[in-house]
Amino acid sequence: MEVRVEIVSVSAATGADYSALDTREKAWRAVERGDLVAILMLPAMFGGTERDENIIFVPEAVAERKDRIDDEIVVPMVRSGKTIEYSVTPRNDRQSMVPIALDISISPALNVDPSFYRIEIWAGSGE
């Protein structure tokens, strides 16, 4: 099985350190300051809701990249009537509410090679 993989390092190269954002309250304050955005892993257009389990905190560039993947790849598949398997999995840091990376897997049907995208965010707290 051949899997198409794209790894995009959106913020990791900046040396950003999100280790101090170790609670949801601190992450929401970072959103209020404009340092991060809160996004839905499963977008509302696909049935996602604003539950804590579906909300992650990421830099704006990461949110924009995820939106492009959804808009340019997932939405056309859905509009064409295809049944897809779609998952967004954060690679969580042990300390921070900001994931190290987002792993996105898209498959247009069972038994079809998926496309896999990893959006790297930061190096992690090292803990």
C-alpha positions in Angstrom: 0.0 0.0 0.0 1.4 3.4 -1.0 0.5 6.3 1.2 0.9 9.9 0.0 2.6 11.9 2.8 3.1 15.7 3.0 4.9 17.1 6.0 4.6 20.8 6.4 6.6 22.7 9.0 4.5 25.8 9.5 5.8 27.1 12.9 8.4 24.6 14.1 11.2 26.5 12.4 10.4 29.7 14.4 11.6 28.2 17.7 8.3 29.0 19.3 7.9 27.8 22.9 4.4 27.0 24.1 5.4 25.1 27.2 4.0 27.7 29.6 0.5 27.2 28.1 -0.2 24.2 30.4 -3.9 24.8 31.1 -6.9 25.4 28.9 -7.3 28.8 30.7 -3.8 29.9 29.7 -4.4 28.7 26.1 -7.7 30.7 25.9 -5.8 33.8 27.2 -3.3 33.3 24.4 -6.3 33.2 22.0 -7.6 36.4 23.5 -4.2 38.1 23.0 -4.1 36.9 19.4 -1.1 34.6 20.0 -3.1 31.5 19.1 -6.4 30.5 17.5 -8.8 27.9 18.8 -9.9 25.6 16.0 -12.2 22.6 15.6 -10.3 19.4 14.7 -13.5 18.1 13.0 -14.9 21.3 11.4 -18.6 22.3 11.8 -19.2 21.7 8.1 -18.5 18.0 8.8 -20.5 17.8 12.0 -17.9 18.9 14.5 -19.0 20.7 17.6 -17.4 23.1 20.0 -16.7 20.5 22.7 -13.4 20.7 24.6 -12.4 17.4 23.0 -12.7 18.9 19.5 -11.0 22.2 20.2 -7.2 22.6 19.9 -5.0 25.7 20.2 -2.6 26.5 17.3 -0.8 29.4 15.7 -2.8 31.1 13.0 -0.5 29.8 10.2 -1.3 26.2 11.3 -5.0 26.9 11.3 -4.7 28.4 7.8 -2.8 25.3 6.5 -5.4 22.9 8.0 -8.2 25.0 6.4 -6.5 24.8 3.0 -6.3 21.0 3.3 -10.0 20.8 4.3 -11.1 23.3 1.5 -8.9 22.0 -1.3 -9.0 18.2 -0.6 -11.8 17.2 1.7 -14.6 19.5 0.6 -14.3 18.6 -3.1 -14.5 14.8 -2.2 -17.6 15.3 -0.1 -19.2 17.5 -2.7 -18.6 14.9 -5.3 -20.6 12.4 -3.2 -17.6 10.3 -2.1 -17.7 8.7 1.3 -14.4 9.5 3.0 -12.5 8.6 6.2 -11.1 11.7 7.7 -9.2 12.1 11.0 -7.2 14.8 12.7 -5.0 13.6 15.5 -3.0 16.1 17.6 0.5 14.9 18.6 0.2 16.2 22.1 3.0 17.6 24.2 3.1 16.3 27.8 3.0 19.8 29.3 1.4 22.2 26.8 -2.1 22.6 25.5 -0.5 23.4 22.0 0.2 20.1 20.1 3.6 19.4 18.6 2.0 18.5 15.3 -1.4 17.7 13.7 -1.7 14.4 11.8 -4.4 14.5 9.1 -5.5 11.3 7.3 -7.9 11.4 4.4 -9.1 8.3 2.5 -11.8 8.6 -0.2 -13.0 5.0 0.6 -12.2 1.9 2.4 -9.2 0.0 1.0 -8.0 3.1 -0.9 -4.6 4.5 -0.1 -4.9 7.5 2.2 -3.3 10.8 2.0 -1.5 11.8 5.2 -0.5 15.3 6.2 1.5 16.3 9.2 1.6 19.9 10.1 4.5 20.4 12.5 3.9 23.2 15.0 6.8 23.3 17.5 9.5 21.2 19.1 7.7 20.5 22.3 8.6 21.1 25.9 11.0 18.1 26.1 9.2 16.8 29.2 
